[in-house]
Each structure stands twice: as C-alpha cells, then as structure tokens.
Amino acid sequence: MTPEKLQSIAFKWFETFNNKELEKLLSLYDEDAIHFSPKLKIYKPESNGFVTGKEALREWWKDAFERLPSLNYKVKSLTANGDRVFMEYTRTVIGEEDLLVAKVLDIKEDKIIATRVYHG
C-alpha cells in the first residue's frame, strides 16, 4: 500500500473520530481488529488495555463520546510506510490538561487490523 493511501486512511480516521461519526469510524476497521489503549486499563481494568472486534470498539468509543463530548484530536504528524501509520496528536478535552498521544495503525487490505495507543 502506498504511503499516500495509508495517510488518507489516517486522515479519515481523525475526521470521523473528531466528528463522532461512530459507524463511519468503525467502517475503517476489520471485523476482528485489536485495539490497545492505556485508558482502557484505567476505565476497564479487566481488559488489560485490549479490546477486540468492532462491537467492543463501538462500546468503547460510544462511552468515550458520551463521557467526553468535547474530546478532540489535533494532528501533529503522520508517518506512513509498508502497512503501518505512526500518528502523533494532541488529545484535548475541556477542563483537562492536553495530552500528547502516539498511535500506530496496522493496515491490511485497506482496513485497520490493529491499533496501539501510547501517552506522553
């Protein structure tokens, strides 16, 4: 996959996430996608930070959008090659300190198959 195609998927990810278009966001993912986030470890300790599949992603993000209506991600940089996109962005929520975040998207056949989130 070309770096341009990978980046277009990443930019679509940011657009749908920031617009809270949950079904469009989920359409970017493979049915069995795996997601890791330190926030999951905090809010759902039993998950050990992982969720698998679109339904689990739907529940996770629906909850986040409802709890944090001002949640927004501002792109700082994207690096794409092979089958991966490395994204850096700032997480903003009204009333909270901004958080620098890095995320890796693993992509196969135009679908995100895995994501890993790292907080600074």
N, C-alpha and C positions, 0 to 999 in steps of 0.2 A: 504494500500500500504506500502511496506517495506521502511525503510529509504534508503536502497541501491538503490531501484528503483527511489525514489524521487530525490536522489542525481544524478543519471545517467541522468535524465531529465534536472536538473540544469546544469550539465557539458555540455550537448548537447546544451543547451541554450547559454552558454558562447562561445562554439566553433562556432556555426552558426552565432552568433552576431559578434564576432571578425573577422570572415571570410567574413562578409557582404553577407551571403547566405540568402537573404531575404525570399525566398519561403520555404527553409528548416526551418528557424526560425519560420515562420508562421505556418508550419505544426505541431508545438508543441502546438498550441493554439486551443481551442474550437472556433467554428464559432462565438459565442456571447461573447467572452472574454472581460473583462473590464480591462482597464489599467489606472492607476493614476500616474502622474509624476509632480513634481514642475516645470520642464522645459516646460511642456505643458502649464502651467499657464502663463509662460513668453512669449512663442512663439505664443500661440493661446489662448489669454485671454478668448475668448468666450466659450472655452471648460471647463472652471473652473478646468482644470487639468485632465479631463477624456476623454478617447476615448473608444468606444465600437465597437467590431466586427473586423474581420480580415482585412476588407478593410480599416478601419480607422487606424489600426496598420500598414498596408502596407504603407499608405501615410506618416504617422509619421516617420517611420524608413527610408523609401526611402529618405525623405527630410534630415534627420539627416546624413545618409551615404553620401549624395551629398554635404552637407554643411561642414561636418567634416570628410574628408577622412582618417585622422589619428586616429579617435576615436577608443579607445581600452579599454577593461575592464580587470583588473587583479584581480583574485580571492584572497581574504584574508581568508574567512571562509564560510562554509556551515553548516547549522544545519537543519536536516530533521526529521520530525515525523508526524504521523497522515496523514494529507492530505496537508501539508504545508512545504515549504522550505524557510528558512531565509538565505539570502545571503549578505555577505559584500564584497565589491570590491572597487578598485580604478579606477576611470574614468580618463583616460589620453587622452589629445589632444595636439598636437604640438602647442606651442605658448600660451597655457592656463595653469593655475595652476592646479595640480592634485586635484581631488575631491573625498572624501570618500563618498561612497554610500551604503545604505542598501536597499534591495529589498525583498519583500515577494511574493512568488509564491503560489497560491492556486491551487491545482491539483485535478481533479476528473476523474476517468477512463482514466488515462494516458495522459490527456490533461490539459493544463493550462487554468483555467477558470477566474482567476483574478490575477493582479499584482499591487503592490503598491510600489512606489519608495520614499525613504527618503534620503535627502542630509545632510551631516555633515558640 
